[in-house]
Amino acid sequence: MGEAIGQSLATAVGVALSPVPIIAVILMLTTPKARTNGPAFVAGWLVGLALVGVVVLLLAGPATDSADAGPPAWAGWLKLVLGLLLLLVAGRQFRGRPKQGDAASMPGWMNAIDGFGAAKSFGIAAALSGANPKNLLLAVAGATAIAQTGIPAGQQAAAYGIFMIVGSLGVATPLVLYFAMGERSADVLGRLKDWMRDHNAVIMSVLCLVIGAKLIGDALTVLW
């Protein structure tokens, strides 16, 4: 199981550092419904990641006696495709970064966060972690890395559970700060939100570039 955790750790960190969900949860923590919407957002994030993991691990199937022969060819091809897609995302993010002096744009739905309830916060978070293309690619890559090790299904589930925990640190940390520091967290979270907003495109382009290159390297190792 240690190998599965190690293989998926980089992509889990990539999921955790995704700026848009972190900005979203910080904005929720500035609303009157912070104490319900914040936890609902984190719960939805976990559910979105869990659904991706369940689908990938079920499609991959249980471990077989041939697992000791090395990772299966399908894992290599899938990693190659995911790696190339992440490189495309990296290029698109970098080209779309705001020019010097321009304000970074955020999704329009963020303007309506003040009116969100717990259910909508949950749903938005699940969509961001399980359906947003960038995070979906990273989550699929993490689950694939776990599945290719050929460990038993229970250990795969446990390894993916750790992937989910690591991948949720980005959205969970502001929530922990909010409950631990109360009103004193406003300044810290505000500065974090502004930094994430201003550097969103660069952060995601670097993450996708590094993880995409790693996946392609892993794929070539498996295939050749």
N, C-alpha and C positions, 0 to 999 in steps of 0.2 A: 504493500500500500504506500510505502514511503516513496517509491519511484513514481507512482501515479500523482501523488501530491506535488512532488518536485517538478514533474512534467507540466502540470497545469498551473503552477504558482505564478508564472509571469503573466499569463492571460488573466488570472484572478486580480492581480495588481492593476492591470489595464482597465478592467471593469470598475474597480474601486476608484480609480482616479478620473473617471469620466466627469467633466465639469458640469454639464447641464443638469444632471440629477442632483448634484451637490448644491448648485445654485437654487434649484427648485425647493429642496427641503429647507434651506436657509430662509427663503422667502416665506415658506409656510410657518416657520417659527417666529415670524414677525406679525402674524395675524392673531386675532382673538381666539381662534380655534387651534392654536399651536399644540396644546396638550393632547388633542385627539388626532389632528391631521398629521403631525410629525410621526407618531408611532404607526399610523395607518400607512403612511408613505413607505416607511421602512419595511413593514409587513408585505405590502404589495411588491416591493422590489425583490424580496426574498421569494415570493410566490412566482414571479416572472422567471427568475433564474432557475427555480426548481422545475418549472414546466419544461424549459429548454433541456435541462439535464435528464429528466425522465424520458423525453422523446429520443434524445440522442443515445442514451444508454440502452433503451429498449430496442432501438433499431440495430445497434451494434451487436446485441445478443449476448448471451452468457459466455463465460470463458470456456475454451476447449482445450483438449490435451495437447494441441499443437501450439499453444501460446508460447512455449519455451523456444520455439523456432524463431521468434522475433515478431515485431509488429506486423499485422496483416497489410497486404498491399492496399486495401481500400482506405486504410488510415493514412497512408502516404499520399494517395491521390487527393483525399479530402483536405489534408493539410496543405497540399500544394495549391488547391483552389482557394482555400481560405486565406492563405498567405498572399496570393495575387490580388484577391479582393481587398485585403487590408492595405496593400500598397496603393491600390487605386483610391481608397478612402483617404489615405495619408496625403496623396497628391491633391485631391479635391479640397481637403481641409486647408492645406497650405495655400493653395491658390485663392481660396475664399477668405483668407484672413483679412481683417480690416486694415486699410492703409494707415500710415502714421497720421495721427490726429483725428481719425474717424472713430466713432463709438462702435463697439462690438454689438451686433444685433443678436437678440435672443428670440426663441420661439414665441409667437403671439399669445399662446395659451397662458404664458406666465403672467400676463397682464390681468388675468381673471382669477389668480390664486386666492385673492381675498375672499372670493365667494365660494371656494371649494368646501365641501364637506368631507367627512372621513371616507365615504365610498368613492368619491371622485379622486381623492388623493391616493387611495389604494389603487384604483384603476390606472391612473396616470403613471404611477411608479411601476406597476406590472408591465405596462406597455413600453416604458423606457428600458427596462432590463431584459424583457423577453421578446420585444418586437422591433425596437429601434435598431436599424441596420448595423450600426457600429458595435453596440453592445451585444447584439445577437451573434455577430460573427465571432466576437471574443468568447462568448459563453459556449457556442458550438465548438470552438477550438479547444476550450478547456475540457469539455466533456469528452471530446474525441481523444485528447491526450490521455485521459483516464481510461477510456474504453480500450485503447490499443495495447495497454499493458497486459490485458488478458487475466487480470485478477478476478476472483469470484465476485458475483453480483453484490453481495453485502459489503464487501470492501470497496467496490466501485462507488456504491451509494455513500459510504462514509467519507471517501476521498472527495466526492463531489460536494458533500456537506461542508467540508473544510473550504473547498473552493468558494462556496456561497458565502461563508462567513468572511473570508478575506475580501471577496468581491463586494461585500456590503459595508466595509469599513468606511468608505467615503461618505455614504449617506447616513450612516449611524453615528459617526463622530460628532457632527453638529448637534444631533439630538442629545447625545450624552452631555455635551458642553452646556446645552440649554438647560437641562434638568439639574446639572451639577452646579452651574454658576448663576442661574436665574438671569436677572436683568443685566448682570455684569458681562454676560456672554454676547450682548448686542454688538459691542465694538469689535470684538474678535471675529464674530461671524460676519459682520458687515465688511471688514477688510478682506476676509477670505472670499466672500462672494464677489467683491469688486475685482480681486486678483484673478479669480477663476473666469469671470466674465471677460476681462480684458485679454486673457491668454488662452481662451477656450480652443481656438483653431490651432494654435501652435502646440498646445498640450496634446490634443488628439492626433495631430499629424505625426508628432514624434512617437507617441505610443503605438500608433498603427504601423509606422515605419519599422520600429524595432521589433515588434511582435510579428509583423508580417514577414520580415527577413528571417526571424527565428523559425517560423513555421515552414518556410520554403527550404531552409537548411535541413530541418528535421525530415521533411518530405523526401528530399534528395537522398538522405541517409537511408531511409526505408526502401526507396525504389531502386537505388543503385548501390 
